[in-house]
Amino acid sequence: MNRSGPTAMSDRSAAWMRRAVLVAASTAAAFAFMVLTDMSPDPTLIIVTGVVGGVALITATDLLRSAAAAGPAPQPTRSGTAPRVDARIRSLRFNIRSMRDERAERLYRLLVDLIDDQLVVAHGIDRAAQPERAAAVLGPELQRFVTDPSSAASLKRLPRLDHVVSQIEQL
């Protein structure tokens, strides 16, 4: 369910470019401070320290952001094993928390995939191969949702998103 194509690549490139500029600016600021205070800095040592420190800081923030997006750890069931959390559910939680215009379409595709999976698992229906049977199970509202990509815009309203998720749960 990862975005692909030029837009996804440019988003990732822009994020890494901002990070690289931040590391370079921080390193340059530290070097300038040391020169201005007559500390006679070793440029190689400053650059290596700045880059390593910057990479460590970026990695730590990425890990913390990922952990926060995944939500709390699943609670053990009575059998003592923790239930498996689907990667799509973690993605859904993250998308809901950080809903922006560019994420609405991704969230829409994720929900449609979940609907398709639920149709197969709960009813043995492949929506692409059996559209009439799928429409009968989905009902008119959910059927309109899966067939109309412009429905993605409505997901930015939390009551609408809640309603769609509730309908998916009832499949």
C-alpha positions as CSV (number, residue, x, y, z in Angstrom):
1,M,0.0,0.0,0.0
2,N,2.9,2.3,-0.3
3,R,2.6,5.3,-2.6
4,S,4.7,5.0,-5.7
5,G,5.6,7.1,-8.6
6,P,7.2,10.5,-9.0
7,T,5.1,12.3,-6.3
8,A,6.1,9.8,-3.6
9,M,9.7,9.9,-4.7
10,S,9.7,13.8,-4.7
11,D,8.1,13.8,-1.2
12,R,10.8,11.5,0.2
13,S,13.5,13.4,-1.6
14,A,12.3,16.7,-0.3
15,A,12.2,15.3,3.3
16,W,15.7,14.0,3.1
17,M,16.9,17.3,1.5
18,R,15.5,19.3,4.4
19,R,17.2,16.9,6.8
20,A,20.5,17.2,5.0
21,V,20.3,21.0,4.9
22,L,19.5,21.0,8.7
23,V,22.6,18.8,9.5
24,A,24.8,20.9,7.2
25,A,23.5,24.2,8.8
26,S,24.0,22.8,12.3
27,T,27.5,21.6,11.5
28,A,28.4,25.0,9.9
29,A,27.0,26.9,12.9
30,A,29.1,24.8,15.3
31,F,32.2,25.4,13.2
32,A,31.6,29.1,12.9
33,F,31.0,29.3,16.7
34,M,34.3,27.6,17.3
35,V,36.2,29.9,14.9
36,L,34.6,33.0,16.4
37,T,35.6,32.0,19.9
38,D,39.2,31.1,18.9
39,M,38.9,27.4,19.7
40,S,41.0,26.5,16.7
41,P,38.6,23.7,15.5
42,D,39.6,20.8,13.3
43,P,37.3,21.0,10.3
44,T,37.3,17.3,9.6
45,L,36.4,16.4,13.2
46,I,33.6,19.0,13.3
47,I,32.1,17.8,10.0
48,V,32.3,14.1,10.9
49,T,30.8,14.8,14.4
50,G,28.1,16.9,12.9
51,V,27.1,14.4,10.3
52,V,27.2,11.4,12.7
53,G,25.2,13.4,15.3
54,G,22.7,14.6,12.7
55,V,22.1,11.1,11.3
56,A,21.7,9.7,14.8
57,L,19.2,12.5,15.7
58,I,17.2,12.0,12.5
59,T,17.1,8.2,13.0
60,A,15.9,8.7,16.6
61,T,13.1,11.1,15.6
62,D,12.0,8.8,12.7
63,L,11.8,5.8,15.1
64,L,9.9,7.8,17.7
65,R,7.5,9.1,15.0
66,S,6.9,5.5,13.8
67,A,6.4,4.2,17.2
68,A,3.9,7.0,18.0
69,A,2.0,6.3,14.7
70,A,1.7,2.6,15.5
71,G,-0.1,3.3,18.7
72,P,0.1,1.4,21.9
73,A,1.3,-2.2,21.9
74,P,-1.5,-4.7,21.5
75,Q,-2.8,-6.2,24.8
76,P,-2.4,-9.9,25.4
77,T,-5.5,-12.0,24.9
78,R,-6.6,-14.6,27.4
79,S,-4.4,-17.2,25.7
80,G,-1.4,-15.0,26.6
81,T,-0.4,-14.1,23.1
82,A,-0.8,-10.6,21.7
83,P,-3.0,-10.3,18.6
84,R,-1.3,-9.5,15.3
85,V,-1.8,-5.9,14.3
86,D,-2.2,-5.6,10.5
87,A,0.3,-3.1,9.0
88,R,-2.7,-1.5,7.2
89,I,-4.3,-0.8,10.6
90,R,-1.1,0.9,11.8
91,S,-1.1,2.9,8.6
92,L,-4.8,3.8,9.1
93,R,-4.1,5.0,12.6
94,F,-1.2,7.2,11.4
95,N,-3.3,8.6,8.5
96,I,-6.2,9.5,10.7
97,R,-3.9,11.3,13.2
98,S,-2.2,13.3,10.5
99,M,-5.0,13.8,7.9
100,R,-4.0,16.2,5.2
101,D,-5.2,16.7,1.7
102,E,-2.5,14.4,0.2
103,R,-3.3,11.6,2.6
104,A,-7.0,11.5,1.9
105,E,-6.5,9.6,-1.3
106,R,-4.1,7.1,0.3
107,L,-6.6,6.6,3.2
108,Y,-9.4,6.0,0.6
109,R,-7.3,3.3,-1.2
110,L,-6.5,1.7,2.2
111,L,-10.2,1.6,3.1
112,V,-11.3,0.2,-0.3
113,D,-8.6,-2.5,0.1
114,L,-9.9,-3.4,3.6
115,I,-13.4,-3.6,2.2
116,D,-12.3,-5.9,-0.6
117,D,-10.4,-8.1,1.9
118,Q,-13.4,-8.2,4.2
119,L,-15.7,-9.2,1.3
120,V,-13.4,-12.1,0.5
121,V,-12.8,-13.3,4.1
122,A,-16.3,-12.9,5.4
123,H,-18.4,-13.5,2.3
124,G,-16.2,-15.3,-0.2
125,I,-16.8,-12.5,-2.7
126,D,-14.3,-10.9,-5.0
127,R,-15.6,-7.4,-5.8
128,A,-13.8,-7.3,-9.2
129,A,-15.1,-10.7,-10.3
130,Q,-18.5,-10.6,-8.8
131,P,-19.7,-6.9,-8.7
132,E,-23.4,-7.7,-8.4
133,R,-22.9,-9.9,-5.3
134,A,-20.5,-7.4,-3.8
135,A,-23.0,-4.5,-4.3
136,A,-25.7,-6.5,-2.6
137,V,-23.5,-7.2,0.4
138,L,-22.1,-3.7,0.6
139,G,-25.4,-1.8,0.3
140,P,-25.9,1.4,-1.7
141,E,-23.9,3.8,0.5
142,L,-20.7,1.6,0.8
143,Q,-21.0,0.6,-2.9
144,R,-21.0,4.3,-3.9
145,F,-18.0,4.8,-1.6
146,V,-15.9,2.1,-3.3
147,T,-16.8,3.0,-6.8
148,D,-16.4,6.8,-6.6
149,P,-12.8,7.9,-6.0
150,S,-14.0,11.4,-5.2
151,S,-15.2,9.9,-1.9
152,A,-11.7,10.4,-0.7
153,A,-12.4,14.1,0.0
154,S,-15.2,13.2,2.4
155,L,-12.8,11.3,4.6
156,K,-11.3,14.6,5.9
157,R,-14.5,15.0,7.9
158,L,-14.1,12.8,11.0
159,P,-17.9,12.0,11.3
160,R,-17.8,10.7,7.7
161,L,-14.7,8.7,8.3
162,D,-16.2,7.2,11.5
163,H,-19.3,6.3,9.6
164,V,-17.4,4.5,6.8
165,V,-15.2,2.6,9.3
166,S,-18.4,1.5,11.2
167,Q,-19.9,0.2,8.0
168,I,-16.7,-1.7,7.2
169,E,-16.8,-3.3,10.6
170,Q,-20.4,-4.4,10.0
171,L,-19.4,-6.3,6.8
